[in-house]
Amino acid sequence: MHKIKHLRILGLILAFGVTMVHAEEIKGVKLSDSAKVDIKTITKKGESYVSKEIKRATKGLRQKKVAFFWASVYVAQVFTDAKLDFANIDKLRESLITGVPFVVTMTFVRDVGIDKIVDGYSNVFKGNGVKLDEEPFKDFLDAVKKSGDVKDKQVYEFQFINDAAAKFEVKFSTKDKVQYTAKGLTEEQFENFAKMWFGKAVDSGLEQLQEQMLKPDENI
């Protein structure tokens, strides 16, 4: 009797453990519970940054339809301490903007040529009415291209922050360094950057990602 009871308990522990493992990984990418964001402050001595830890709010897998199958491209994770509205993608974007700072990471699960990356961002911008020949988007796309081809498990990080003067800033990092920083943005420009994931879906793969990101993590 005791042996059967112990086996049942062991079975529950193993089942729970397997569930936890799957919940913490997507396509071999270990999910992060939190991310660090650089909060900018302005003093008489000038600008300074203070690192703050914020928790993961949601995540999803970006796929691309290729011929007759779906190719996995990257795992997206979104970090913020803001109270988010998951009613639809526009509400989610608006609540992220209102509750800055927030961070978006993209962990690639395959090698991707940089021209395809730039084309992907360009298509999303154009689909959301953003003019590619205007700053800061032109410089951003140039910086992405200069950062080179993407390798499996490489991470893109985007920090969305504002300072004490209510000026918006987007910082793009990869390969362990900051590749580009867009400073002094208007709220419209700031929001247009966020539309790379939280705007009008330009293909079915982005639409699927958005559906996943509209499901909040259990820890928020």
ZISULGI-V118932 format. One record per pair of residues at least 24 apart in sequence whose ideal C-beta (glycine too) atoms are under 8 Angstrom apart, sorted by the first residue. I is the first residue (numbers start at 1). J is the second residue. D is the distance in whole Angstrom. If there is no record, write none. Layout:
I&J&D ; I&J&D
//
This chain:
26&59&7 ; 26&61&5 ; 26&75&5 ; 27&61&6 ; 27&72&5 ; 27&75&6 ; 27&109&5 ; 28&109&7 ; 29&75&4 ; 29&107&5 ; 29&109&6 ; 29&153&7 ; 31&56&7 ; 31&59&6 ; 31&75&8 ; 31&77&6 ; 32&56&6 ; 32&77&6 ; 32&79&8 ; 32&105&8 ; 33&219&7 ; 34&79&7 ; 35&77&8 ; 35&79&4 ; 35&103&5 ; 35&105&7 ; 35&157&8 ; 37&79&7 ; 37&101&5 ; 37&102&8 ; 37&103&5 ; 37&159&5 ; 37&161&6 ; 38&159&6 ; 38&161&7 ; 38&171&7 ; 39&101&6 ; 39&161&6 ; 40&161&6 ; 40&162&8 ; 40&163&4 ; 40&164&8 ; 40&169&7 ; 41&163&7 ; 41&164&6 ; 42&163&6 ; 42&164&5 ; 42&165&6 ; 47&163&8 ; 52&101&7 ; 54&79&5 ; 54&80&6 ; 54&81&5 ; 54&101&7 ; 54&102&7 ; 54&103&7 ; 55&79&6 ; 55&80&8 ; 55&81&6 ; 55&219&7 ; 55&220&7 ; 56&217&6 ; 56&219&7 ; 57&82&8 ; 57&84&6 ; 57&102&8 ; 57&216&6 ; 57&217&6 ; 57&220&5 ; 58&84&8 ; 58&86&8 ; 58&212&8 ; 58&213&5 ; 58&214&8 ; 58&215&7 ; 58&216&6 ; 58&217&6 ; 59&212&7 ; 59&213&7 ; 59&217&7 ; 60&208&8 ; 60&209&5 ; 60&210&8 ; 60&211&8 ; 60&212&3 ; 60&213&5 ; 61&208&8 ; 61&209&7 ; 61&212&7 ; 62&106&7 ; 62&205&6 ; 62&206&7 ; 62&209&5 ; 63&205&5 ; 63&208&6 ; 63&209&8 ; 64&203&7 ; 64&205&5 ; 65&203&7 ; 65&204&6 ; 65&205&6 ; 70&205&7 ; 71&110&7 ; 72&109&5 ; 72&110&7 ; 73&108&7 ; 73&109&7 ; 73&110&7 ; 73&112&7 ; 73&205&7 ; 74&106&4 ; 74&107&6 ; 74&108&5 ; 74&109&6 ; 74&156&8 ; 75&106&7 ; 75&107&5 ; 75&109&6 ; 76&104&6 ; 76&105&7 ; 76&106&6 ; 76&197&6 ; 76&209&6 ; 76&213&7 ; 77&104&7 ; 77&105&5 ; 77&107&8 ; 78&102&7 ; 78&103&7 ; 78&104&6 ; 78&197&8 ; 78&213&7 ; 79&103&4 ; 79&104&8 ; 79&105&8 ; 84&216&7 ; 84&220&7 ; 86&214&5 ; 86&215&7 ; 86&216&5 ; 88&214&7 ; 89&198&6 ; 89&199&7 ; 89&201&8 ; 89&210&5 ; 89&213&8 ; 89&214&7 ; 90&198&8 ; 92&198&6 ; 92&213&7 ; 92&214&7 ; 93&191&7 ; 93&194&5 ; 93&195&7 ; 93&198&4 ; 93&199&7 ; 96&160&7 ; 96&194&6 ; 96&198&7 ; 97&160&8 ; 97&187&7 ; 97&190&7 ; 97&191&6 ; 97&194&6 ; 100&160&6 ; 100&161&6 ; 100&162&5 ; 100&168&8 ; 101&159&7 ; 101&160&6 ; 101&161&4 ; 101&162&7 ; 102&160&5 ; 103&157&7 ; 103&158&7 ; 103&159&5 ; 103&160&7 ; 104&157&8 ; 104&158&5 ; 104&160&8 ; 104&197&6 ; 105&155&6 ; 105&156&7 ; 105&157&5 ; 105&158&8 ; 106&155&7 ; 106&156&4 ; 106&157&8 ; 107&153&7 ; 107&154&8 ; 107&155&5 ; 108&150&5 ; 108&151&7 ; 108&152&6 ; 108&153&7 ; 108&154&5 ; 108&155&8 ; 108&156&8 ; 109&152&7 ; 109&153&7 ; 110&152&6 ; 111&149&7 ; 111&150&7 ; 111&151&6 ; 111&152&6 ; 112&149&7 ; 112&150&4 ; 113&149&5 ; 113&150&8 ; 114&144&7 ; 114&145&6 ; 114&147&7 ; 114&148&6 ; 114&149&5 ; 114&150&7 ; 115&145&8 ; 117&144&6 ; 117&150&6 ; 118&144&6 ; 118&145&5 ; 121&196&6 ; 123&202&5 ; 123&203&8 ; 124&195&7 ; 124&196&5 ; 124&199&7 ; 124&202&5 ; 124&206&7 ; 125&192&7 ; 125&195&8 ; 125&196&8 ; 127&199&8 ; 127&200&5 ; 127&202&4 ; 128&192&7 ; 128&195&4 ; 128&199&4 ; 128&200&5 ; 128&202&8 ; 130&192&5 ; 130&195&7 ; 136&170&8 ; 136&182&4 ; 136&185&7 ; 136&189&6 ; 137&192&7 ; 139&180&7 ; 139&182&7 ; 140&170&8 ; 140&172&7 ; 140&180&6 ; 140&182&6 ; 140&193&8 ; 143&172&7 ; 143&179&5 ; 143&180&3 ; 144&172&7 ; 144&179&7 ; 144&180&8 ; 146&179&7 ; 147&174&6 ; 147&175&7 ; 147&179&5 ; 148&175&8 ; 158&193&7 ; 158&196&8 ; 160&190&7 ; 160&193&7 ; 160&194&7 ; 162&190&8
//
